[in-house]
């Protein structure tokens, strides 16, 4: 364990690095949305490939 004070395991989103704010929440929400959408589209493509 390198940093004993970091409670975010392997992720650099501690409050020291980036304080929680509404803009961050909005940004993260949007990023999560695009991530899940791309994941779903990839899943659909894989399914279509498998069924053909």
PyMOL Python script that loads the backbone (N, CA, C, O; Angstrom):
from pymol import cmd

cmd.read_pdbstr("""\
ATOM      1  N   UNK A   1       0.847  -1.191   0.000  1.00  0.00           N
ATOM      2  CA  UNK A   1       0.000   0.000   0.000  1.00  0.00           C
ATOM      3  C   UNK A   1       0.887   1.246   0.000  1.00  0.00           C
ATOM      4  O   UNK A   1       1.711   1.433   0.895  1.00  0.00           O
ATOM      5  N   UNK A   2       0.709   2.079  -0.996  1.00  0.00           N
ATOM      6  CA  UNK A   2       1.606   3.224  -1.109  1.00  0.00           C
ATOM      7  C   UNK A   2       1.129   4.380  -0.238  1.00  0.00           C
ATOM      8  O   UNK A   2       1.898   4.903   0.570  1.00  0.00           O
ATOM      9  N   UNK A   3      -0.111   4.778  -0.390  1.00  0.00           N
ATOM     10  CA  UNK A   3      -0.618   5.922   0.364  1.00  0.00           C
ATOM     11  C   UNK A   3      -1.627   5.431   1.392  1.00  0.00           C
ATOM     12  O   UNK A   3      -2.721   4.992   1.041  1.00  0.00           O
ATOM     13  N   UNK A   4      -1.251   5.509   2.667  1.00  0.00           N
ATOM     14  CA  UNK A   4      -2.102   4.967   3.721  1.00  0.00           C
ATOM     15  C   UNK A   4      -3.374   5.790   3.902  1.00  0.00           C
ATOM     16  O   UNK A   4      -4.359   5.293   4.448  1.00  0.00           O
ATOM     17  N   UNK A   5      -3.362   7.035   3.450  1.00  0.00           N
ATOM     18  CA  UNK A   5      -4.528   7.880   3.658  1.00  0.00           C
ATOM     19  C   UNK A   5      -5.555   7.745   2.542  1.00  0.00           C
ATOM     20  O   UNK A   5      -6.690   8.199   2.689  1.00  0.00           O
ATOM     21  N   UNK A   6      -5.175   7.132   1.440  1.00  0.00           N
ATOM     22  CA  UNK A   6      -6.113   7.036   0.329  1.00  0.00           C
ATOM     23  C   UNK A   6      -7.055   5.875   0.581  1.00  0.00           C
ATOM     24  O   UNK A   6      -6.620   4.734   0.740  1.00  0.00           O
ATOM     25  N   UNK A   7      -8.336   6.167   0.617  1.00  0.00           N
ATOM     26  CA  UNK A   7      -9.326   5.119   0.829  1.00  0.00           C
ATOM     27  C   UNK A   7      -9.971   4.693  -0.486  1.00  0.00           C
ATOM     28  O   UNK A   7     -10.799   3.782  -0.505  1.00  0.00           O
ATOM     29  N   UNK A   8      -9.601   5.342  -1.573  1.00  0.00           N
ATOM     30  CA  UNK A   8     -10.133   4.927  -2.875  1.00  0.00           C
ATOM     31  C   UNK A   8      -9.141   3.946  -3.466  1.00  0.00           C
ATOM     32  O   UNK A   8      -8.025   4.333  -3.813  1.00  0.00           O
ATOM     33  N   UNK A   9      -9.517   2.709  -3.586  1.00  0.00           N
ATOM     34  CA  UNK A   9      -8.576   1.643  -3.910  1.00  0.00           C
ATOM     35  C   UNK A   9      -8.223   1.678  -5.390  1.00  0.00           C
ATOM     36  O   UNK A   9      -9.010   1.260  -6.239  1.00  0.00           O
ATOM     37  N   UNK A  10      -7.054   2.170  -5.681  1.00  0.00           N
ATOM     38  CA  UNK A  10      -6.574   2.167  -7.046  1.00  0.00           C
ATOM     39  C   UNK A  10      -7.153   3.258  -7.911  1.00  0.00           C
ATOM     40  O   UNK A  10      -6.849   3.317  -9.102  1.00  0.00           O
ATOM     41  N   UNK A  11      -7.988   4.136  -7.348  1.00  0.00           N
ATOM     42  CA  UNK A  11      -8.585   5.200  -8.153  1.00  0.00           C
ATOM     43  C   UNK A  11      -8.141   6.545  -7.608  1.00  0.00           C
ATOM     44  O   UNK A  11      -8.042   6.736  -6.396  1.00  0.00           O
ATOM     45  N   UNK A  12      -7.878   7.467  -8.507  1.00  0.00           N
ATOM     46  CA  UNK A  12      -7.407   8.777  -8.069  1.00  0.00           C
ATOM     47  C   UNK A  12      -8.571   9.743  -7.946  1.00  0.00           C
ATOM     48  O   UNK A  12      -8.515  10.837  -8.506  1.00  0.00           O
ATOM     49  N   UNK A  13      -9.619   9.374  -7.231  1.00  0.00           N
ATOM     50  CA  UNK A  13     -10.656  10.359  -6.990  1.00  0.00           C
ATOM     51  C   UNK A  13     -10.778  10.684  -5.517  1.00  0.00           C
ATOM     52  O   UNK A  13     -11.890  10.695  -4.989  1.00  0.00           O
ATOM     53  N   UNK A  14      -9.701  10.942  -4.850  1.00  0.00           N
ATOM     54  CA  UNK A  14      -9.798  11.375  -3.464  1.00  0.00           C
ATOM     55  C   UNK A  14     -10.175  12.847  -3.442  1.00  0.00           C
ATOM     56  O   UNK A  14      -9.981  13.567  -4.421  1.00  0.00           O
ATOM     57  N   UNK A  15     -10.714  13.280  -2.316  1.00  0.00           N
ATOM     58  CA  UNK A  15     -11.154  14.671  -2.214  1.00  0.00           C
ATOM     59  C   UNK A  15     -10.001  15.648  -2.334  1.00  0.00           C
ATOM     60  O   UNK A  15     -10.207  16.811  -2.679  1.00  0.00           O
ATOM     61  N   UNK A  16      -8.785  15.190  -2.054  1.00  0.00           N
ATOM     62  CA  UNK A  16      -7.630  16.077  -2.154  1.00  0.00           C
ATOM     63  C   UNK A  16      -7.371  16.412  -3.624  1.00  0.00           C
ATOM     64  O   UNK A  16      -7.130  17.566  -3.977  1.00  0.00           O
ATOM     65  N   UNK A  17      -7.425  15.387  -4.471  1.00  0.00           N
ATOM     66  CA  UNK A  17      -7.106  15.608  -5.875  1.00  0.00           C
ATOM     67  C   UNK A  17      -8.215  16.373  -6.572  1.00  0.00           C
ATOM     68  O   UNK A  17      -7.960  17.369  -7.249  1.00  0.00           O
ATOM     69  N   UNK A  18      -9.450  15.906  -6.407  1.00  0.00           N
ATOM     70  CA  UNK A  18     -10.551  16.652  -7.000  1.00  0.00           C
ATOM     71  C   UNK A  18     -11.697  16.751  -6.012  1.00  0.00           C
ATOM     72  O   UNK A  18     -12.355  15.748  -5.736  1.00  0.00           O
ATOM     73  N   UNK A  19     -11.949  17.921  -5.478  1.00  0.00           N
ATOM     74  CA  UNK A  19     -13.028  18.112  -4.521  1.00  0.00           C
ATOM     75  C   UNK A  19     -14.381  17.861  -5.161  1.00  0.00           C
ATOM     76  O   UNK A  19     -14.594  18.158  -6.337  1.00  0.00           O
ATOM     77  N   UNK A  20     -15.284  17.316  -4.377  1.00  0.00           N
ATOM     78  CA  UNK A  20     -16.622  17.012  -4.902  1.00  0.00           C
ATOM     79  C   UNK A  20     -17.385  18.307  -5.149  1.00  0.00           C
ATOM     80  O   UNK A  20     -17.507  19.154  -4.265  1.00  0.00           O
ATOM     81  N   UNK A  21     -17.885  18.439  -6.346  1.00  0.00           N
ATOM     82  CA  UNK A  21     -18.674  19.610  -6.678  1.00  0.00           C
ATOM     83  C   UNK A  21     -19.757  19.183  -7.657  1.00  0.00           C
ATOM     84  O   UNK A  21     -19.715  18.081  -8.204  1.00  0.00           O
ATOM     85  N   UNK A  22     -20.719  20.057  -7.870  1.00  0.00           N
ATOM     86  CA  UNK A  22     -21.825  19.714  -8.754  1.00  0.00           C
ATOM     87  C   UNK A  22     -21.349  19.507 -10.184  1.00  0.00           C
ATOM     88  O   UNK A  22     -21.867  18.649 -10.900  1.00  0.00           O
ATOM     89  N   UNK A  23     -20.355  20.299 -10.598  1.00  0.00           N
ATOM     90  CA  UNK A  23     -19.857  20.144 -11.967  1.00  0.00           C
ATOM     91  C   UNK A  23     -19.242  18.771 -12.146  1.00  0.00           C
ATOM     92  O   UNK A  23     -19.453  18.121 -13.170  1.00  0.00           O
ATOM     93  N   UNK A  24     -18.471  18.318 -11.140  1.00  0.00           N
ATOM     94  CA  UNK A  24     -17.853  16.999 -11.232  1.00  0.00           C
ATOM     95  C   UNK A  24     -18.914  15.925 -11.297  1.00  0.00           C
ATOM     96  O   UNK A  24     -18.815  14.994 -12.096  1.00  0.00           O
ATOM     97  N   UNK A  25     -19.948  16.051 -10.447  1.00  0.00           N
ATOM     98  CA  UNK A  25     -20.996  15.041 -10.440  1.00  0.00           C
ATOM     99  C   UNK A  25     -21.666  14.968 -11.803  1.00  0.00           C
ATOM    100  O   UNK A  25     -21.931  13.887 -12.329  1.00  0.00           O
ATOM    101  N   UNK A  26     -21.938  16.163 -12.370  1.00  0.00           N
ATOM    102  CA  UNK A  26     -22.590  16.209 -13.679  1.00  0.00           C
ATOM    103  C   UNK A  26     -21.702  15.537 -14.720  1.00  0.00           C
ATOM    104  O   UNK A  26     -22.167  14.733 -15.527  1.00  0.00           O
ATOM    105  N   UNK A  27     -20.411  15.883 -14.687  1.00  0.00           N
ATOM    106  CA  UNK A  27     -19.458  15.335 -15.649  1.00  0.00           C
ATOM    107  C   UNK A  27     -19.395  13.820 -15.523  1.00  0.00           C
ATOM    108  O   UNK A  27     -19.434  13.102 -16.522  1.00  0.00           O
ATOM    109  N   UNK A  28     -19.298  13.338 -14.283  1.00  0.00           N
ATOM    110  CA  UNK A  28     -19.190  11.902 -14.061  1.00  0.00           C
ATOM    111  C   UNK A  28     -20.445  11.180 -14.510  1.00  0.00           C
ATOM    112  O   UNK A  28     -20.378  10.086 -15.071  1.00  0.00           O
ATOM    113  N   UNK A  29     -21.606  11.805 -14.257  1.00  0.00           N
ATOM    114  CA  UNK A  29     -22.863  11.195 -14.659  1.00  0.00           C
ATOM    115  C   UNK A  29     -22.905  11.038 -16.173  1.00  0.00           C
ATOM    116  O   UNK A  29     -23.286   9.987 -16.690  1.00  0.00           O
ATOM    117  N   UNK A  30     -22.506  12.102 -16.883  1.00  0.00           N
ATOM    118  CA  UNK A  30     -22.498  12.066 -18.343  1.00  0.00           C
ATOM    119  C   UNK A  30     -21.526  11.007 -18.846  1.00  0.00           C
ATOM    120  O   UNK A  30     -21.833  10.264 -19.778  1.00  0.00           O
ATOM    121  N   UNK A  31     -20.350  10.942 -18.223  1.00  0.00           N
ATOM    122  CA  UNK A  31     -19.346   9.963 -18.639  1.00  0.00           C
ATOM    123  C   UNK A  31     -19.863   8.548 -18.426  1.00  0.00           C
ATOM    124  O   UNK A  31     -19.680   7.680 -19.280  1.00  0.00           O
ATOM    125  N   UNK A  32     -20.509   8.313 -17.286  1.00  0.00           N
ATOM    126  CA  UNK A  32     -21.041   6.987 -16.986  1.00  0.00           C
ATOM    127  C   UNK A  32     -22.115   6.616 -18.002  1.00  0.00           C
ATOM    128  O   UNK A  32     -22.207   5.462 -18.420  1.00  0.00           O
ATOM    129  N   UNK A  33     -22.930   7.600 -18.399  1.00  0.00           N
ATOM    130  CA  UNK A  33     -23.997   7.347 -19.366  1.00  0.00           C
ATOM    131  C   UNK A  33     -23.398   6.900 -20.696  1.00  0.00           C
ATOM    132  O   UNK A  33     -23.819   5.893 -21.265  1.00  0.00           O
ATOM    133  N   UNK A  34     -22.415   7.651 -21.189  1.00  0.00           N
ATOM    134  CA  UNK A  34     -21.807   7.297 -22.475  1.00  0.00           C
ATOM    135  C   UNK A  34     -21.123   5.939 -22.377  1.00  0.00           C
ATOM    136  O   UNK A  34     -21.171   5.143 -23.315  1.00  0.00           O
ATOM    137  N   UNK A  35     -20.478   5.677 -21.226  1.00  0.00           N
ATOM    138  CA  UNK A  35     -19.807   4.389 -21.030  1.00  0.00           C
ATOM    139  C   UNK A  35     -20.810   3.250 -21.131  1.00  0.00           C
ATOM    140  O   UNK A  35     -20.574   2.276 -21.845  1.00  0.00           O
ATOM    141  N   UNK A  36     -21.938   3.368 -20.414  1.00  0.00           N
ATOM    142  CA  UNK A  36     -22.905   2.282 -20.407  1.00  0.00           C
ATOM    143  C   UNK A  36     -23.525   2.121 -21.795  1.00  0.00           C
ATOM    144  O   UNK A  36     -23.792   1.002 -22.231  1.00  0.00           O
ATOM    145  N   UNK A  37     -23.753   3.244 -22.492  1.00  0.00           N
ATOM    146  CA  UNK A  37     -24.328   3.162 -23.837  1.00  0.00           C
ATOM    147  C   UNK A  37     -23.390   2.421 -24.779  1.00  0.00           C
ATOM    148  O   UNK A  37     -23.825   1.558 -25.542  1.00  0.00           O
ATOM    149  N   UNK A  38     -22.112   2.755 -24.729  1.00  0.00           N
ATOM    150  CA  UNK A  38     -21.153   2.093 -25.619  1.00  0.00           C
ATOM    151  C   UNK A  38     -21.065   0.614 -25.272  1.00  0.00           C
ATOM    152  O   UNK A  38     -20.931  -0.232 -26.155  1.00  0.00           O
ATOM    153  N   UNK A  39     -21.141   0.305 -23.972  1.00  0.00           N
ATOM    154  CA  UNK A  39     -21.081  -1.093 -23.553  1.00  0.00           C
ATOM    155  C   UNK A  39     -22.287  -1.855 -24.108  1.00  0.00           C
ATOM    156  O   UNK A  39     -22.152  -2.977 -24.596  1.00  0.00           O
ATOM    157  N   UNK A  40     -23.467  -1.230 -24.026  1.00  0.00           N
ATOM    158  CA  UNK A  40     -24.671  -1.892 -24.514  1.00  0.00           C
ATOM    159  C   UNK A  40     -24.615  -2.100 -26.022  1.00  0.00           C
ATOM    160  O   UNK A  40     -24.999  -3.160 -26.518  1.00  0.00           O
ATOM    161  N   UNK A  41     -24.137  -1.089 -26.759  1.00  0.00           N
ATOM    162  CA  UNK A  41     -24.053  -1.227 -28.211  1.00  0.00           C
ATOM    163  C   UNK A  41     -23.062  -2.321 -28.578  1.00  0.00           C
ATOM    164  O   UNK A  41     -23.293  -3.085 -29.516  1.00  0.00           O
ATOM    165  N   UNK A  42     -21.952  -2.400 -27.836  1.00  0.00           N
ATOM    166  CA  UNK A  42     -20.962  -3.447 -28.088  1.00  0.00           C
ATOM    167  C   UNK A  42     -21.584  -4.817 -27.835  1.00  0.00           C
ATOM    168  O   UNK A  42     -21.355  -5.761 -28.592  1.00  0.00           O
ATOM    169  N   UNK A  43     -22.364  -4.919 -26.774  1.00  0.00           N
ATOM    170  CA  UNK A  43     -23.045  -6.180 -26.451  1.00  0.00           C
ATOM    171  C   UNK A  43     -23.979  -6.584 -27.588  1.00  0.00           C
ATOM    172  O   UNK A  43     -23.994  -7.741 -28.008  1.00  0.00           O
ATOM    173  N   UNK A  44     -24.761  -5.617 -28.084  1.00  0.00           N
ATOM    174  CA  UNK A  44     -25.702  -5.909 -29.165  1.00  0.00           C
ATOM    175  C   UNK A  44     -24.966  -6.389 -30.407  1.00  0.00           C
ATOM    176  O   UNK A  44     -25.394  -7.339 -31.062  1.00  0.00           O
ATOM    177  N   UNK A  45     -23.846  -5.723 -30.732  1.00  0.00           N
ATOM    178  CA  UNK A  45     -23.061  -6.131 -31.902  1.00  0.00           C
ATOM    179  C   UNK A  45     -22.549  -7.555 -31.729  1.00  0.00           C
ATOM    180  O   UNK A  45     -22.597  -8.358 -32.661  1.00  0.00           O
ATOM    181  N   UNK A  46     -22.060  -7.861 -30.533  1.00  0.00           N
ATOM    182  CA  UNK A  46     -21.529  -9.199 -30.270  1.00  0.00           C
ATOM    183  C   UNK A  46     -22.637 -10.237 -30.407  1.00  0.00           C
ATOM    184  O   UNK A  46     -22.423 -11.312 -30.968  1.00  0.00           O
ATOM    185  N   UNK A  47     -23.812  -9.915 -29.897  1.00  0.00           N
ATOM    186  CA  UNK A  47     -24.943 -10.839 -29.992  1.00  0.00           C
ATOM    187  C   UNK A  47     -25.321 -11.063 -31.452  1.00  0.00           C
ATOM    188  O   UNK A  47     -25.563 -12.194 -31.873  1.00  0.00           O
ATOM    189  N   UNK A  48     -25.370  -9.966 -32.224  1.00  0.00           N
ATOM    190  CA  UNK A  48     -25.729 -10.078 -33.635  1.00  0.00           C
ATOM    191  C   UNK A  48     -24.717 -10.954 -34.373  1.00  0.00           C
ATOM    192  O   UNK A  48     -25.092 -11.781 -35.205  1.00  0.00           O
ATOM    193  N   UNK A  49     -23.433 -10.767 -34.061  1.00  0.00           N
ATOM    194  CA  UNK A  49     -22.395 -11.583 -34.693  1.00  0.00           C
ATOM    195  C   UNK A  49     -22.579 -13.048 -34.334  1.00  0.00           C
ATOM    196  O   UNK A  49     -22.463 -13.926 -35.189  1.00  0.00           O
ATOM    197  N   UNK A  50     -22.866 -13.305 -33.069  1.00  0.00           N
ATOM    198  CA  UNK A  50     -23.016 -14.681 -32.609  1.00  0.00           C
ATOM    199  C   UNK A  50     -24.219 -15.368 -33.223  1.00  0.00           C
ATOM    200  O   UNK A  50     -24.177 -16.567 -33.496  1.00  0.00           O
ATOM    201  N   UNK A  51     -25.300 -14.617 -33.446  1.00  0.00           N
ATOM    202  CA  UNK A  51     -26.527 -15.233 -33.948  1.00  0.00           C
ATOM    203  C   UNK A  51     -26.472 -15.505 -35.441  1.00  0.00           C
ATOM    204  O   UNK A  51     -27.132 -16.426 -35.923  1.00  0.00           O
ATOM    205  N   UNK A  52     -25.697 -14.721 -36.183  1.00  0.00           N
ATOM    206  CA  UNK A  52     -25.668 -14.870 -37.633  1.00  0.00           C
ATOM    207  C   UNK A  52     -24.972 -16.157 -38.047  1.00  0.00           C
ATOM    208  O   UNK A  52     -24.858 -16.442 -39.239  1.00  0.00           O
TER     209      UNK A  52
END
""", "prot")
cmd.dss("prot")
cmd.show_as("cartoon", "prot")
cmd.util.cbc("prot")
cmd.orient("prot")
